[in-house]
Amino acid sequence: MAKFMKVLIFTAMTFAVSSSVAVAQEKPESPAFTLTLSAKTAKVDLGKDIWITIVMTNISEQVIDCSFWAEHNGVNHAYKYDVRDEQGNMTEKRVLSRSHPEIAPSGASYSCKLEAGKSNKWELAINDVHQFDHPGDYTIQVSRLAGVKPADGYIKSNTITVTLLPKPEADEPK
């Protein structure tokens, strides 16, 4: 009888462990949120700010964490920014020159909880993150961790295209 109970318990534990593994494997396939990206204007003069809006929408039935750290210039570090030129090359990240580069940039951490079915919006000038140094079409996409660690994968937004126009002649030095 004791041997039978041990086999029964072992079988039940094996089933429970395999069930939890199956659930963990399904989680990345059913994201808790979506990201929608848009641009204030599709065409911008070179040298002007390129404003984008990121909308994070909770599509789960649970409250999700939407916390982030942002610099005072509006750069939200919860997002990865993928910006490419017409040839598909990643643009250079913008490096701000500071007199003391050993000091971390100033910013703040924001705690955020997003209710089921609700959205939050973040706007920033993407040229504070990447360099746009010549006219042309640029594609932009953002992504955010699906969970709390990189192994959870990333949720990606739609891709938008912004056209940078040459500087108007009135702005060019004579």
One Martini backbone bead per residue (centre of mass of N, CA, C, O) as a GRO file, in nm:
protein
  174
    1MET     BB    1   0.057   0.063  -0.021
    2ALA     BB    2   0.299   0.259   0.003
    3LYS     BB    3   0.395   0.223  -0.288
    4PHE     BB    4   0.138   0.323  -0.425
    5MET     BB    5   0.146   0.611  -0.301
    6LYS     BB    6   0.418   0.697  -0.423
    7VAL     BB    7   0.330   0.666  -0.719
    8LEU     BB    8   0.092   0.860  -0.705
    9ILE     BB    9   0.250   1.110  -0.617
   10PHE     BB   10   0.454   1.113  -0.849
   11THR     BB   11   0.244   1.143  -1.074
   12ALA     BB   12   0.118   1.407  -0.975
   13MET     BB   13   0.381   1.575  -0.981
   14THR     BB   14   0.446   1.537  -1.279
   15PHE     BB   15   0.189   1.671  -1.383
   16ALA     BB   16   0.227   1.947  -1.246
   17VAL     BB   17   0.498   2.019  -1.376
   18SER     BB   18   0.412   1.989  -1.677
   19SER     BB   19   0.189   2.204  -1.661
   20SER     BB   20   0.368   2.450  -1.584
   21VAL     BB   21   0.544   2.438  -1.837
   22ALA     BB   22   0.320   2.483  -2.044
   23VAL     BB   23   0.238   2.762  -1.942
   24ALA     BB   24   0.517   2.900  -1.973
   25GLN     BB   25   0.527   2.852  -2.289
   26GLU     BB   26   0.258   3.018  -2.360
   27LYS     BB   27   0.293   3.311  -2.265
   28PRO     BB   28   0.448   3.447  -2.512
   29GLU     BB   29   0.195   3.389  -2.712
   30SER     BB   30   0.030   3.572  -2.485
   31PRO     BB   31   0.002   3.880  -2.463
   32ALA     BB   32  -0.067   4.161  -2.241
   33PHE     BB   33   0.027   4.361  -2.481
   34THR     BB   34   0.031   4.657  -2.678
   35LEU     BB   35   0.191   4.841  -2.952
   36THR     BB   36   0.149   5.183  -3.064
   37LEU     BB   37   0.264   5.369  -3.344
   38SER     BB   38   0.317   5.728  -3.395
   39ALA     BB   39   0.306   6.031  -3.584
   40LYS     BB   40   0.248   6.355  -3.599
   41THR     BB   41   0.432   6.354  -3.863
   42ALA     BB   42   0.548   6.229  -4.179
   43LYS     BB   43   0.677   6.522  -4.225
   44VAL     BB   44   1.015   6.655  -4.178
   45ASP     BB   45   1.237   6.880  -4.110
   46LEU     BB   46   1.549   6.909  -4.095
   47GLY     BB   47   1.614   6.964  -3.740
   48LYS     BB   48   1.354   6.875  -3.638
   49ASP     BB   49   1.123   6.745  -3.452
   50ILE     BB   50   1.032   6.392  -3.387
   51TRP     BB   51   0.715   6.296  -3.315
   52ILE     BB   52   0.610   6.039  -3.092
   53THR     BB   53   0.368   5.770  -3.023
   54ILE     BB   54   0.302   5.556  -2.741
   55VAL     BB   55   0.079   5.274  -2.709
   56MET     BB   56  -0.030   5.102  -2.421
   57THR     BB   57  -0.219   4.790  -2.417
   58ASN     BB   58  -0.429   4.605  -2.218
   59ILE     BB   59  -0.522   4.254  -2.314
   60SER     BB   60  -0.579   4.157  -2.046
   61GLU     BB   61  -0.725   4.047  -1.719
   62GLN     BB   62  -0.490   4.208  -1.591
   63VAL     BB   63  -0.274   4.367  -1.408
   64ILE     BB   64  -0.005   4.571  -1.522
   65ASP     BB   65   0.322   4.656  -1.567
   66CYS     BB   66   0.443   5.013  -1.657
   67SER     BB   67   0.710   5.074  -1.568
   68PHE     BB   68   0.972   5.343  -1.552
   69TRP     BB   69   1.251   5.515  -1.702
   70ALA     BB   70   1.323   5.873  -1.726
   71GLU     BB   71   1.423   6.133  -1.881
   72HIS     BB   72   1.389   6.479  -1.906
   73ASN     BB   73   1.366   6.449  -2.238
   74GLY     BB   74   1.162   6.171  -2.261
   75VAL     BB   75   1.324   5.916  -2.232
   76ASN     BB   76   1.214   5.584  -2.244
   77HIS     BB   77   1.368   5.285  -2.102
   78ALA     BB   78   1.145   5.058  -2.167
   79TYR     BB   79   1.240   5.116  -2.455
   80LYS     BB   80   1.316   5.011  -2.775
   81TYR     BB   81   1.493   5.164  -3.049
   82ASP     BB   82   1.415   5.134  -3.404
   83VAL     BB   83   1.628   5.293  -3.643
   84ARG     BB   84   1.600   5.341  -4.004
   85ASP     BB   85   1.708   5.369  -4.305
   86GLU     BB   86   1.670   5.318  -4.645
   87GLN     BB   87   1.892   5.067  -4.615
   88GLY     BB   88   1.845   4.943  -4.308
   89ASN     BB   89   2.013   5.111  -4.122
   90MET     BB   90   2.117   5.182  -3.826
   91THR     BB   91   2.112   5.434  -3.635
   92GLU     BB   92   2.255   5.650  -3.442
   93LYS     BB   93   2.308   5.716  -3.135
   94ARG     BB   94   2.264   5.959  -2.917
   95VAL     BB   95   2.514   6.183  -2.791
   96LEU     BB   96   2.556   6.350  -2.506
   97SER     BB   97   2.721   6.626  -2.419
   98ARG     BB   98   2.919   6.629  -2.125
   99SER     BB   99   3.120   6.744  -1.871
  100HIS     BB  100   3.007   6.468  -1.698
  101PRO     BB  101   2.994   6.142  -1.801
  102GLU     BB  102   3.006   5.991  -1.511
  103ILE     BB  103   2.728   6.107  -1.492
  104ALA     BB  104   2.425   6.040  -1.474
  105PRO     BB  105   2.142   6.089  -1.598
  106SER     BB  106   1.863   6.256  -1.559
  107GLY     BB  107   1.572   6.139  -1.367
  108ALA     BB  108   1.294   5.897  -1.343
  109SER     BB  109   1.087   5.689  -1.158
  110TYR     BB  110   0.792   5.501  -1.265
  111SER     BB  111   0.500   5.399  -1.142
  112CYS     BB  112   0.289   5.135  -1.299
  113LYS     BB  113  -0.059   5.060  -1.360
  114LEU     BB  114  -0.256   4.846  -1.583
  115GLU     BB  115  -0.556   4.802  -1.667
  116ALA     BB  116  -0.782   4.630  -1.806
  117GLY     BB  117  -0.822   4.780  -2.128
  118LYS     BB  118  -0.602   4.986  -2.095
  119SER     BB  119  -0.418   5.298  -2.158
  120ASN     BB  120  -0.102   5.441  -2.251
  121LYS     BB  121   0.095   5.746  -2.305
  122TRP     BB  122   0.391   5.832  -2.511
  123GLU     BB  123   0.600   6.117  -2.568
  124LEU     BB  124   0.859   6.187  -2.823
  125ALA     BB  125   1.173   6.281  -2.940
  126ILE     BB  126   1.355   6.072  -3.137
  127ASN     BB  127   1.607   6.273  -3.170
  128ASP     BB  128   1.698   6.205  -2.862
  129VAL     BB  129   1.804   5.903  -2.954
  130HIS     BB  130   1.850   5.964  -3.262
  131GLN     BB  131   2.007   6.018  -3.564
  132PHE     BB  132   1.926   6.286  -3.810
  133ASP     BB  133   2.143   6.379  -4.095
  134HIS     BB  134   1.938   6.310  -4.340
  135PRO     BB  135   1.752   6.285  -4.589
  136GLY     BB  136   1.455   6.075  -4.571
  137ASP     BB  137   1.364   5.750  -4.496
  138TYR     BB  138   1.228   5.635  -4.180
  139THR     BB  139   1.224   5.370  -3.959
  140ILE     BB  140   0.999   5.286  -3.680
  141GLN     BB  141   1.051   5.096  -3.371
  142VAL     BB  142   0.915   4.940  -3.081
  143SER     BB  143   1.006   4.790  -2.760
  144ARG     BB  144   0.909   4.550  -2.495
  145LEU     BB  145   0.902   4.379  -2.234
  146ALA     BB  146   0.692   4.111  -2.153
  147GLY     BB  147   0.847   4.115  -1.882
  148VAL     BB  148   1.126   4.104  -1.648
  149LYS     BB  149   1.292   3.944  -1.871
  150PRO     BB  150   1.453   3.865  -2.164
  151ALA     BB  151   1.332   3.568  -2.180
  152ASP     BB  152   1.031   3.681  -2.234
  153GLY     BB  153   1.068   3.894  -2.432
  154TYR     BB  154   0.919   4.093  -2.698
  155ILE     BB  155   0.724   4.369  -2.776
  156LYS     BB  156   0.601   4.495  -3.079
  157SER     BB  157   0.548   4.731  -3.291
  158ASN     BB  158   0.478   4.906  -3.524
  159THR     BB  159   0.570   5.046  -3.836
  160ILE     BB  160   0.713   5.354  -3.925
  161THR     BB  161   0.722   5.644  -4.149
  162VAL     BB  162   0.970   5.901  -4.190
  163THR     BB  163   1.015   6.212  -4.353
  164LEU     BB  164   1.304   6.385  -4.444
  165LEU     BB  165   1.353   6.708  -4.519
  166PRO     BB  166   1.497   6.948  -4.640
  167LYS     BB  167   1.604   7.231  -4.568
  168PRO     BB  168   1.501   7.523  -4.581
  169GLU     BB  169   1.641   7.792  -4.736
  170ALA     BB  170   1.594   7.998  -4.497
  171ASP     BB  171   1.780   7.813  -4.291
  172GLU     BB  172   2.019   7.857  -4.465
  173PRO     BB  173   2.319   7.958  -4.503
  174LYS     BB  174   2.489   8.234  -4.694
   0.00000   0.00000   0.00000
